Structures are given as C-alpha cells and as structure tokens.
Amino acid sequence: MSTTQNLSHAIWKKSSYSGGTGGNCVEWAPGHALSGVVPVRDSKRPTGSVLRLPPAAFADLVSALKDGTLR
C-alpha cells in the first residue's frame, strides 16, 4: 500500500454530516481511494495533516460516525 500520494490536485468532498455551522468538518478525496488509501482531512485546516486510511478502516470510521460510536 502506497502512502505517498500527490494530493495537490485532489478534489475534496465534505461530509454531509459536517453541516454549515463550522463545527466538525471532515473531508475526503474520493478520487484517490483506488490507490489503496483514502485521504481524510479537517476542512478547517486544508493545509494541515492528512490521514491516509486503508479503505476498510475508512468504511469502519464512517460507520462508527453514523451510528454514534464516535462523536
């Protein structure tokens, strides 16, 4: 699995759960998921760190957020 992706031209998608209030804002770059990792970042810090999760871990994260396990 490669963890060195060029994300300079990534198109980021904001989570529909982020809302418009400037609170918890998570974005992911769906076009990069085929490379074996899913880039995830805080939309309030677009030049900050990017998490690179394996697709299964990203799916687990989304599930845990949806069912309230993580808040």
N, C-alpha and C positions, 0 to 999 in steps of 0.2 A: 504494500500500500504506500503510495507516494503522499507525503505531507507537504511537499513544496509546490504549491500552485501559484501561478501568476493571477492575482485577483484584481489587477489594475483596471481591467475592463469588465469585471463582474457586474451583473445586473442583480441587485439585491431586492428581495421581496420581504416586506414587513409582515409579521404575523398579524392575522386578523384579530387576535386576542390582545394586541397592543393598545388598541383604542387610539383616540386622538388627544388624550389628556397629557401626553408627555411622560407617562409613568414608565412601566416596564415595557420596553420596546426591543423586540428581538427580530433580527433579520437573518435570512439565509440566502445563499446563492444557488438556486436550483440547477442552473446550467453546469455546475461543477460536480454534481453528485455522481456522475458516471465515472469520475476519475478515482473512485474508491473512498472519498471523503466528502463530507458535507460541511462547507464553511458556514459558521454561525457567528454573528457579532451583535453588539449593543448598538442600536441605531443612533443613540445619543452620542456615541464616540466612534464615528465612522473611520477614523484613522487609528483607532486603538487596536488592541489584540483581537485576533480571530481564532475561535475554536475550530478545529478540524476534526469532526466526528465521523467514525465509520457509519455507514447508512443504518445499520441495525441500532446503534446507540442513538442516532438522531431520531429514529422511529420511537424508541423507548422514551426519549426525552419528551417528544410531542405527546405521546400517550399519557405520561405522568403529569404533564401540564394540563391536559384536557380533563383528566379525571380528578384533579385537585391534589394529587400526591405531592406535587411540588407547587409552591406559590412564590 
